[in-house]
Amino acid sequence: MKHGSFLVFEGLDGSGKSTQVARLAEALRERGREVVVTAEPFEGSEWGRRIRAMARAGDPLPPDEELSWFWKQRRDHVEQCIRPAMARGCTVVCDRYYLSTVAYQGARGLDPAVLLHESEVEFPLPDLVLLLEVEPALGLERAGTRGEPSEPVFERQDFLERVASVFASLELDYLERIDARGDVDAVHAAILGALRGRDLLD
Ligand code: TYD
């Protein structure tokens, strides 16, 4: 059976992931590839929907419980969407995956090395992760996030600085860093270049 490739976008909120996911999917389809675009938290999972509701309510869970929700939505996502799409020979383009858990739940105090190890043991490895890098302050500005009234902006920025430092510490051969400070076309071109460099694009 022909297996498709599995491409993941990671980065801070406001790094431009959703725009670049859409641009890459379009570019791949123009080349005749069948593409499945998907995202985490996965809406097809009860756990993904619970996470989104929790985020909207601004009501954080204890880190261990939050981790278990992210893990459960990922199991559903892999089984219901990612594996079947790859088995059909599709290219899967996914907005966030387990490196978000490593970085965000790592920033909440869990051990990033343990989260990474357990993720790589349990979940399919991506062929390539495109890490879109922006300064946390630029991400916040782009995302239009000014912080919750109960949560001063500096605290949120402080949290995102910790997320960014976990992302910065990752050394993985399936990870490619993309400078995402430029305009949409320049970032898209860098992404296509990264795929070509790894023989994932003709
Ligand atoms: P996302 O859907 O990217 O936010 P938005 O829809 O606003 O672009 O993700 C929601 C938040 O969940 C985001 O701040 C990152 C966080 N997150 C984790 O903390 N751990 C994870 O494993 C994942 C996938 C996301």
Boltz pocket constraint, residues with backbone or C-beta under 6 A from the ligand:
constraints:
  - pocket:
      binder: B
      contacts: [[A, 13], [A, 40], [A, 41], [A, 55], [A, 70], [A, 95], [A, 96], [A, 97], [A, 98], [A, 100], [A, 101], [A, 102], [A, 104], [A, 105]]
      max_distance: 6.0
